[in-house]
Each structure stands twice: as structure tokens, then as C-alpha cells.
Amino acid sequence: MTDELVKEIPPVLYKYRQFDERTIELLCADRIYYADPGTFNDPLDTQPCVEADCDVPTMERTVYELVRRRVEDEMKTGARTVSYRGPKTMAHIDKHSHAAAQRMIDALQYQATDPEYSDDPPGPLASLLAYAIESELLKQYNKGVLSLAMRYDCPLMWSHYGAQHRGICIGYSVPPEARRQLHEVQYGGNRNVQASAVAKMVLDRDEQARVAVDDAVLLRKAPDWQYEKEWRLLGSRGATESPLEMVEIVFGMRCRRPVMHSVVSALSGRERPLQFYEMHEVRGTFDLRRCELDLDELSVSYPRRALSIFEGFEVLPESDEPKG
């Protein structure tokens, strides 16, 4: 990511959430959640198509190395669970990971001799290798994604991700040290990834190639999603301490007052106070606007005790009772 692009990051980015147990954790513990891209609602998102744009030997070496690394990582993980870490174990892992990689190459070369495969460019073996690179790439892409939006007033975002306007929108500012992990999603184009770029990333550990592959895999979406105006923070999958600065909470226009009170109360003792807003319709239009939440009015109304109303009638004299 260039310095020029870093400067264009919006001052506040927003995470739309329904109000649930995880949201409470994210708010109170100041954590974020890097999601597995495989769980996204768009089946074409983070699903690259590898183009066979380089020679067969280079693609074979790329497949070989991708398979070897994957098998090696899987076997090392298994060895750690049973506390096997000695030199014999490492030699065994090395031997079997190379053998698995060679079996993959042999299988692809054999499949390419099937006469049913077309000889049209790039040829059967190159096509099979491209598919293999694609498959291995997806298996080993373990990065998680935190999806953020530029707008807090998008009706579609509130409907799709904010529990039909009953949820909340968390506003984050981006400290300088987090900016290089933040990227703007590109809409349109295609899902193609060049095999040559993957080869440079895998075989040469080329950083520019890695960035190009990351962009192609993680930062492209169909143009129909452009209304989201999405930015993505990349990291290891799962919940973690937030590298962002939480600065505001926006409640949806259908969010219930007890939920608002619960969130405000839970965050009232926070070291760095937050701004609280609630969404309203703009009368006569399809637009939304936000207004600052009246915290005093909210604190007067909640928490309440329902029985107090009935107990108030117990002190009335009998003469005030209605006569039949």
C-alpha cells in the first residue's frame, strides 16, 4: 500500500453489527474479529481464478512447493500435539512432504495424457497445473478479514448487516501503525490471478508479488457490491485485541431503548469516552441522518423496576377507591 493511499483512509470507518454476545465482547473488551473469507455471503468473494501465464516447469515447481509446505505444516501441527519434535520427526516430515508434492506432480502429468482433454492453449498440463495452484492457494490462505464501511447512514448496510436497523454501528479511527494492514476494496474487473505472480511469491518470496496476489484474492468484489464502500483490515483469523481506536457508537433507528442503555452503561467507565448517536429517517425522503443520543434522558428512563408502579397505589386511602 503506497503512502498516498494511506493518506486517503477515511477518518472513521464503521462496523455494522447485530446486538448479540459477540458484539458485547467486541465493545467491552475492545476486540475485533477477523472472519474466515469462506464464510462471506458472496460465493465469488475471495475465490480467485489462476491464469496459466508462465511456462509449465515454473508452474510445476510452484505446485510442488505449495503442496510440500502445506503437508509439512499439517504434519508439524500433528507432531506438536503429541510432543514429537526431535530430529527424526523433522526428517520424517521432510521426507513425506517432498513425497506428497512429487505424487501431486506425477498425478497431474498422468491426467494430462487423457485424450479427452483439449489441446487448446495453454494445453492440458498447464490448465491442470493452474487449477492445482488455485486449489492449493485457497487451502493455504489463512488470513482473516475485518470488513469496514465508509458510511454510517447506508440503509442497505443497516438492513443487511445491522439486524434490519435494530443493531449498532461501531465507529473506528485508524492509528498510523494499523494503516498498512488496511486496504480499500476494488469493485469490478475480474477474479484472475496470474500464475507467474504466485510463482514469484512462492518460489522467490517476492514481496511485491505477495501484495499483488493478496489484492487479487482478498480485495476484489463484483461491482454490484459497490454500495458497501468497503475497507478491509487483514490479520490472523479469530478474535484479537483491536489495533483500531473505537470512537463512536451509532444505534439503528429500530434499536430498542433498553439495548441503547445497556451499551451506554457498559461503556460508561471507558478510559477514552465514546460518542453515542442514534439514526433517524429524513422525513419525506429515503435518507437517514444521525443525532446525538440524549444520555440524560436515557439514564432517567432506565433501569426501571416494573413493580414500583403497582406499589405506588398501595399508599392510597380507601376513600380514593372507586365505588361500584
C-alpha positions in Angstrom: 0.0 0.0 0.0 1.5 3.3 -1.0 1.8 6.3 1.3 -0.5 8.2 -1.0 -3.3 5.7 -0.5 -2.6 5.6 3.2 -3.4 9.3 3.4 -6.8 8.7 1.8 -8.1 6.5 4.6 -11.3 8.0 5.9 -11.1 9.5 9.4 -13.6 7.0 10.8 -14.7 3.6 9.4 -17.7 1.6 10.6 -18.6 -1.9 11.5 -22.3 -2.8 11.3 -23.3 -5.4 13.9 -26.4 -7.1 15.3 -26.6 -6.9 19.1 -25.5 -10.2 20.5 -23.0 -11.9 22.8 -20.1 -11.4 20.4 -20.9 -7.7 20.0 -20.8 -7.2 23.7 -17.4 -8.8 23.8 -16.1 -6.6 21.0 -17.4 -3.5 22.7 -16.5 -4.2 26.4 -13.1 -6.0 25.7 -12.2 -3.7 22.8 -11.6 -6.6 20.5 -12.2 -7.2 16.8 -12.9 -10.4 14.8 -11.0 -11.4 11.7 -13.5 -13.5 9.8 -12.8 -16.5 7.5 -13.4 -15.3 4.0 -15.0 -18.6 3.2 -18.0 -17.5 5.4 -18.8 -14.4 3.4 -22.2 -14.1 1.9 -20.9 -13.6 -1.6 -19.7 -17.0 -3.0 -17.5 -15.2 -5.6 -15.7 -13.2 -2.9 -12.1 -14.3 -2.3 -12.4 -17.0 -5.0 -9.5 -16.3 -7.4 -9.0 -18.0 -10.8 -5.4 -18.7 -11.7 -4.3 -17.9 -15.2 -1.6 -20.1 -16.8 0.6 -17.3 -18.0 4.0 -18.9 -17.5 5.9 -22.0 -18.6 5.0 -25.5 -17.4 8.2 -26.1 -15.4 7.7 -23.0 -13.4 4.1 -23.9 -12.6 5.2 -27.5 -11.7 7.8 -26.1 -9.2 5.1 -23.8 -7.8 2.6 -26.6 -7.3 5.4 -28.8 -5.8 6.4 -26.1 -3.3 2.8 -25.2 -2.3 2.0 -28.9 -1.7 5.2 -29.5 0.2 4.7 -26.5 2.5 1.1 -27.5 3.2 1.9 -31.1 4.0 4.9 -30.0 6.1 2.7 -27.6 8.1 0.0 -30.2 8.6 2.5 -32.8 9.8 4.3 -30.3 12.1 1.0 -29.4 13.7 0.2 -33.0 14.3 3.6 -33.7 15.7 3.3 -30.8 18.2 0.0 -32.2 19.6 1.9 -35.3 20.6 5.1 -33.5 21.6 7.2 -35.1 18.8 9.9 -32.5 17.9 13.1 -34.4 17.6 15.4 -34.6 14.6 13.9 -38.0 13.5 10.4 -36.5 13.5 11.6 -33.5 11.4 13.4 -35.8 8.9 10.3 -37.9 8.6 8.1 -34.8 8.0 10.6 -33.5 5.4 10.7 -36.9 3.6 6.9 -37.2 3.4 6.2 -33.6 2.4 8.5 -34.0 -0.5 6.9 -37.3 -1.4 3.4 -35.8 -1.3 4.5 -33.0 -3.6 6.0 -35.3 -6.1 2.9 -37.5 -6.1 0.8 -34.5 -6.9 3.1 -33.6 -9.9 3.1 -37.2 -11.1 -0.7 -37.4 -10.9 -1.2 -34.1 -12.8 1.3 -35.2 -15.5 -0.6 -38.5 -15.9 -4.0 -36.8 -16.0 -2.8 -34.5 -18.8 -2.3 -37.6 -21.1 -6.1 -38.2 -21.1 -7.2 -37.7 -24.7 -10.4 -36.1 -23.6 -8.6 -33.0 -22.5 -8.4 -30.3 -25.1 -5.1 -29.4 -26.7 -6.2 -25.7 -27.0 -3.8 -23.3 -25.4 -2.4 -23.3 -22.8 -2.7 -27.1 -23.1 -3.9 -29.8 -20.7 -1.0 -29.9 -18.4 -0.8 -26.2 -18.0 -4.5 -26.0 -17.3 -4.3 -28.7 -14.7 -1.4 -27.0 -13.0 -3.2 -23.7 -12.9 -6.2 -25.4 -11.2 -3.8 -27.1 -8.8 -2.2 -23.8 -7.9 -5.7 -22.3 -7.4 -6.7 -25.1 -5.1 -3.5 -25.0 -3.0 -3.6 -21.3 -2.8 -7.1 -21.3 -1.3 -6.2 -24.1 1.1 -3.2 -22.1 2.5 -4.8 -18.7 2.6 -5.3 -18.4 6.3 -5.8 -14.7 6.5 -8.8 -13.3 8.2 -10.8 -10.1 7.2 -12.4 -7.4 9.2 -14.9 -5.7 6.9 -15.5 -2.0 7.5 -17.6 0.6 5.7 -17.1 4.3 4.9 -20.7 5.2 5.8 -22.9 5.0 8.9 -26.0 6.1 7.0 -26.4 3.5 4.3 -29.9 2.0 4.5 -28.8 -1.2 2.7 -25.9 -1.8 5.1 -28.3 -1.3 8.1 -30.7 -3.8 6.6 -28.1 -6.4 5.6 -25.6 -6.2 8.5 -27.3 -4.2 11.2 -30.2 -6.6 12.0 -32.7 -4.6 9.9 -31.8 -1.4 11.6 -32.1 -2.9 15.1 -28.4 -3.3 15.6 -25.5 -0.9 16.1 -22.6 0.6 14.0 -19.2 0.8 15.7 -17.0 3.7 14.5 -13.2 3.3 14.5 -10.4 5.7 13.8 -7.2 4.2 12.3 -3.9 4.8 14.2 -0.8 5.1 12.0 0.6 1.8 12.9 -2.6 0.0 11.7 -2.8 1.7 8.3 -0.6 -0.7 6.4 -3.0 -3.6 7.2 -6.0 -1.6 5.9 -7.0 -1.8 2.3 -9.7 -0.4 0.1 -11.8 -3.0 -1.8 -11.8 -2.7 -5.6 -15.1 -3.3 -7.4 -15.3 -4.7 -10.9 -12.6 -6.2 -13.1 -12.1 -9.9 -12.8 -11.1 -12.6 -10.3 -7.9 -13.6 -12.3 -4.6 -14.2 -10.6 -1.5 -14.7 -12.7 0.4 -18.0 -12.1 3.6 -16.0 -12.6 2.7 -13.8 -9.6 2.0 -16.8 -7.4 5.3 -18.4 -8.6 7.3 -15.3 -7.6 5.5 -15.2 -4.2 6.1 -18.9 -3.5 9.5 -19.6 -5.2 11.2 -16.2 -4.8 9.4 -14.9 -1.7 8.9 -11.7 -3.7 7.1 -9.2 -1.5 5.6 -7.2 -4.4 4.2 -10.4 -5.9 2.7 -11.3 -2.5 0.9 -7.9 -2.3 -0.4 -8.4 -5.9 -1.8 -11.8 -5.0 -3.3 -10.6 -1.8 -5.0 -7.8 -3.7 -6.4 -10.2 -6.2 -7.6 -12.8 -3.7 -8.8 -10.6 -0.8 -9.6 -7.1 -2.2 -11.8 -7.6 -5.3 -15.6 -7.8 -5.5 -18.3 -7.7 -8.1 -19.5 -4.1 -9.0 -22.9 -4.8 -7.5 -21.4 -4.6 -4.0 -20.1 -1.1 -4.6 -22.7 0.4 -2.3 -20.8 -1.1 0.7 -17.7 1.2 0.1 -15.8 -1.4 1.9 -12.3 -1.3 3.5 -10.7 -4.5 4.8 -8.3 -4.9 7.7 -6.3 -8.1 7.3 -5.0 -10.3 10.1 -4.9 -13.8 11.6 -8.4 -15.3 11.8 -10.4 -15.1 15.0 -10.9 -12.6 17.8 -7.9 -10.4 18.9 -7.1 -7.1 20.6 -8.2 -4.2 18.5 -5.5 -2.3 16.6 -8.1 0.4 15.9 -9.4 3.2 18.1 -13.1 2.9 18.9 -14.5 6.4 18.9 -18.3 6.2 18.4 -21.4 4.0 18.6 -24.4 4.6 16.3 -27.7 2.9 17.1 -30.1 1.8 14.4 -33.4 3.6 14.0 -35.2 0.4 15.2 -32.8 -0.3 18.1 -34.7 -0.7 21.3 -34.0 1.8 24.2 -33.0 -0.9 26.7 -30.3 -2.1 24.3 -29.1 1.5 24.0 -29.0 1.8 27.8 -27.1 -1.5 28.1 -24.4 -0.4 25.7 -24.0 3.1 27.1 -23.9 1.8 30.7 -21.4 -1.0 29.8 -19.0 1.6 28.2 -19.6 4.5 30.7 -16.3 3.8 32.6 -14.2 3.6 29.5 -10.7 5.2 29.7 -11.4 7.1 26.4 -15.0 8.2 26.2 -17.1 7.5 23.1 -19.7 9.5 21.2 -23.2 8.0 21.0 -25.7 8.6 18.2 -29.0 7.3 17.0 -30.3 7.1 13.5 -33.5 8.8 12.3 -35.3 9.0 9.0 -35.2 12.2 7.0 -38.9 12.9 6.6 -40.2 12.7 3.1 -37.0 11.1 1.7 -35.3 7.7 1.7 -32.3 9.2 3.5 -31.0 8.6 7.1 -29.4 11.0 9.5 -27.9 10.6 12.9 -28.5 12.7 16.0 -26.5 12.8 19.2 -28.1 10.4 21.8 -29.6 12.1 24.8 -27.8 10.2 27.6 -29.6 12.1 30.4 -33.0 11.1 29.1 -31.8 7.5 28.7 -30.4 7.3 32.2 -33.7 8.7 33.7 -35.8 6.0 31.9 -33.5 3.0 32.6 -33.0 0.9 34.5 -36.6 0.6 35.7 -38.5 -1.6 38.2 -41.9 -2.6 37.0 -43.4 -3.4 40.5 -42.7 0.2 41.6 -45.7 1.4 39.7 -48.1 -1.0 41.4 -46.6 -0.4 44.9 -47.3 3.3 44.5 -51.0 2.6 44.6 -50.7 0.7 48.0 -50.5 4.1 49.9 -53.8 5.4 48.6 -56.5 5.8 51.3 -59.6 3.6 50.9 -61.8 6.7 50.2 -60.0 7.1 46.9 -61.1 3.6 45.7 -63.8 3.8 43.0 -67.3 2.8 44.3 -69.4 0.4 42.4 
